[in-house]
């Protein structure tokens, strides 16, 4: 593997880690600052506080994660022409991060164990046990959505089914 290929893997790894850590941080903010409402309660937007002195006690806090979360929240606020940070903004950012399509790679590795037996053994020349490994990362270029058993690829109609059936009608 060349250095450019390793750097692509590093970028992929950092992208996934950044996404997951930001989601974890925002879930913690939601857990600590958003009060659970019953279905009978009024729907009131809760104002959130993402200042450094409030969130630095959270277990998933890092300055980079806070910066990334703030950037995403600001993007949503600008698109809605809003100024305050509410629980609705927080839910939308979490939903966006969880639905984001991340690049998929597969790490593949194999090993070869080889025993080399010397016919004549000396101090410098003896039996050797060689262990070689080979690893590489393969990018998943085609990501297909596999239909589930609950959804049909095509609607079933009797007339279309009869076209495939080669039995004479009585």
N, C-alpha and C positions, 0 to 999 in steps of 0.2 A: 504494500500500500504506500502510495506517495504521500507527501506532506499535505498536498492540496486536498486529497481524499480524506485524510485525517481531520483537516480543518472543517470539512463539510459535516463530518460526524459530530464534531464538537459544537458546531452551530446548531445542528439538530437537537443535540442533548440539552444545550442551553435554552433553546426555545421551549422544549417540553418542561424543563425544570422551572422556567420563569412562569409559564402558564399555570402549572400545578401549584406552585408556591403562592401565586397571586390569588388563585381560587381559594386556597386554604386560608389565607389571610383575610379575605373578604368574608368567608364563612364565619371566621372568628369575630369579625366586626359585627356581623349580623347577629350572632349569638349573644354578644355582650351588650350591644346598644339598641337592638330592635326588640321591642316588647311583643310577645305573642298576643294576638287579638282573637277573640272568639268570633264566630260567625254573626253573633248578635250585636257586637260592638260596632261603633261607627268606624269608618275607614279614614284614619287620620295619618297623614304623612309624618313620619318621625324624622327630625333633623339629626344628622349624624356628625360626629366630631372625629376628624382624621388628623388632628394635630399630633405632632411627634411626641409630646409629653403624655398624651392619652393612650396611644396605641403601642408605645414602646414596651409595655408590660405584656403584650400578647405573645404567645409562644411562637407564632409563625412570623413575627415582625422582623424585617430587615429594612434598612433605608432604601435599598433597590426595589423591594417589593412595594413599599409605600409609594415610591415614585411612580412605578408602573401602574399601580391601582389608581393613583390620583390622575395620571395622564388619561387613562381610559374613562374615568368618571367625568373628567372635564370634556372629553369628546362627546359623551352622551348629553351633558348639560348644554353644550353649544348647539347640538342638533335639535334640542327641544326649547332653546331660548330660556333656560332656567338658570337661577343663580345659586340656590341653596342645595346642599347635599342631603337627599332624602333616601328613605329606604327603598323607594321605587327605582331610583338611580342605581342603588346597590344591587337590587335583584336583577336589573337589566344587564349590568356589567358581569355578574356571575353567570347569567344565562348565556351571554355572548362568549365568555371565556370557555365555558363547558361545551359549547357547540362549535368552537373553532376547530377547523380541520388542521391537524398537525401532521407534519411529514412522518411517514412510517418507515422504519428501517428494521431489518432483521439481523441480529448479530449471529454469525455462523462460525463455528470453530471445530477443529478436529485435531487429534494428536496421533503421533506414530511413536511407538515404543520399539526399540531395536536393541537386541543383545548381540554384541560382537564378541565372540570367543577367540582368544589368541591360541594358536596351536603351540607356540613356544612362549612361555611367559618369562619376562625379565622384570627388573625393577622399573624400567621405563615403558615396557610394553606388556599390558595385561588385559584382562577382560574389561569390556566397556559396556555400560548401559546408557544408550542414547535415547533422549526424549525430545522429540520435535513437536512443536505446535504450530498451527496455522489458523489465524482468525481474520475475518473480514466482515464488513457491514454491507448489507445489500439493501438498496432502497426499493421500497414497494412502489412501483410506478403506476400500477393499475390497482385501484381500490374500488371494488364493486360492492354495491349494496345487495346483499343476499336477501331475497324475499322470505318472509317468515311463513309459517304454516297458516297463520290467521288471514293473510292477505293473498288474493289470487292475482296472478299476473294478467289474466284476461277474465272478463266476465263470462260466465257459462250461460250459453243460450242453447235451446234445444235445436234450433235450425243450424247453428254452426257445428254442433256436435254431430248432427246427421250428415253433414258434408264429409266428415272424417270416417264415418261408419259406412262400410261397403256392403251392407246387408240389404237385400231387396225388401222393399216395403210391401206388406200384404194388404 
